Amino acid sequence: MRRLLQVKLEANVFLTRLYSQTKNVMASSYARNKEASQAKYISILNIIQGEVDPTQVHESLQRIRERKLVNFIEWGPASIQVALSKKSPYVQTAHRVSGLMLASHTSIRHLFSKCLSQYDKLRKKQAFLENYRKFPMFADNDLSEARDIIESLVDEYKACESPDYIKWGMEDPEQLLTGEGNASGVVDPELAF
């Protein structure tokens, strides 16, 4: 009985720490403003390795959803996928349970925005452009197309945070959703072959 209680407690504590502790984050996209609190998870994949009871993991995830410890998008289901595996006999660890969480989160847009502002500063000074102009692929292109793609990615991540994201892109028929066509389903004449 004591062993079962210990495993149950470990699964609950492990998953809660995995979601909430900032020291577990590899790429920090935290923005120090009001918009950071509006950021939401789009999907999460957890890979848990070690001695864990699947029912305890399910109960812990259910508790996390019920208490709304994780802020998910409103326009889709709370997508949390879990993969359980046995502990590797080849890797020695001090802990009985270890894990990895891969998440798609809308706060990554702040990181992309920062890259865009840094690019704009370099572009204004014409820094490092001579290295690209040596190649025929970049000779007539001034990299503005790549900048526009990143800017549209930032806009889409921002739109993901709103409950009416499903309609985003449908309001403006000129808004390109893919490289093949626009929102109205008509192929862009410049891209047609």
Secondary structure by P-SEA (a helix, b strand, c coil): caaaaaaaaaaaaaaaaaccccccccccccccccccccccccbbbbbbbccccaaaaaaaaaaaaaaccccccccccbbbbbbbbcccccccccccccbbbbbbcccaaaaaaaaaaaaaaaaaacccccccccccccccccaaaaaaaaaaaaaaaaaaacccccccccccccccccccccccccccccccc
